[in-house]
Amino acid sequence: MNRRGFTILEMLIAIGLMAFLGAVSQRLFVASFRTMQAARSADTAITRFDHAMLRLRADSWSSTEFSANGLSATLKQSDRPAITWRFDESGNLSRTDGDSTLTWPDISKGARFSASGPELILTVSDSFNKHSSSIKLISQLQVANSNMISGGAP
């Protein structure tokens, strides 16, 4: 007997395989898209954090005195008004310098400021793996003043 076509069973199997491959492809596409969005979001958060830390580092470098009380830190400057850095309960970080305020959203919900001599310490908690890291920012002016007072090198 000479056959010239496909049986209904063969057609159903082919359609079933195509549907299965289509469903798998759709899930892979959605997972890839979500991964791209998460990576973009993480990159934006890292860039935002780096920009805030660059500004905080510059402010602390030229500060004459630090005071910190957990969610906020005040950096006194010799040539301009004091600068206040503050975390709110949502993890947003703001910098107030006189009348101007800059805000960086979603920096860290568990962050705390502390001060120790010429160091401003920012402790950032990672809520994902329950780890905290400390970032120590040094005041060049305070170190220079303490060296001059103690008789060390300028």
Residue, then its C-alpha position, 0 to 999 in steps of 0.5 A: m500500500n502506498r501512503r501519501g500523507f500523514t495520519i491524524l495521530e501523526m498530526l496530533i503528535a506534531i501539534g503537541l510537540m510544537a505546543f510543548l516547545g512553544a510553552v518552553s520557549q515562552r517561559l524561557f523568554v519571560a525568565s530572560f526578560r525578568t532577569m534583564q529587568a532585575a539586572r537593570s534595576a540592580d545596576t541602577a541601584i549600584t550607580r545611585f549608591d556609588h554617586a551618593m558615596l562619591r558625594l559623601r566622601a567629598d563632603s567628609w574629606s573637607s569636613t572640620e567636624f563630624s557628628a552622627n546619631g544613627l540615621s543622620a550625620t552633620l558635617k561641619q565645613s570651615d567655609r560654608p554651612a554644615i551639611t546634613w546627611r539623613f536616612d529616612e525610614s524607607g531607606n532614602l538618603s538625603r543631603t542638605d546643604g543650606d537651602s538645597t537638598l539632594t535625594w537618592p531613593d532606596i539606598s539602604k533601609g538598615a543604614r546607620f551613621s556613627a563618628s569616631g574622631p576623624e572618621l565618619i562611619l556608614t554601616v550598611s545592612d544587607s537585608f538579603n543575606k543579613h550581612s552588614s558592611s562599614i564604610k569609613l570616610i576620613s576627614q583630611l582636615q581633621v587628620a591634618n589638625s590632629n597631626m599638627i597638634s600632636g607634633g606629627a608630620p603635616 
